[in-house]
Amino acid sequence: MTDRAWLCDTRLVNDVSEQDVAHALEILGLTLPVTSDALDRAKRVQLYNWNPTRYANLTNNPAQYMTAYKKAEEMTKLVEASHALLVAVLVPDDVPNP
């Protein structure tokens, strides 16, 4: 398993280590404590930065373009997985008080 594949594994929330959470926070550029608003904003910013279509027309070298495009696709998946992990672990469910 590669160092980035750990986040894409399907696991129960109880099986998530502190190292997994720290890596997800690092990917999104966050530090604890995290609010749901900050988490959503960090996800949007990272998805904008790593949007694969942003790499169109940056170079005339097709091999270089495809390398950058594939890296952006990989990072987009990693950002989505990091966000999902942190939402599941750190953000409490909104439960209305009776």
Secondary structure, DSSP 8 states (H G I E B T S, - for coil): --TTGGGGS---GGG--HHHHHHHHHHHT--SS--HHHHHHHHHHHHHHT-GGGGTTS-S-HHHHHHHHHHHHHHHHHHHHHHHHHHHHTS-------
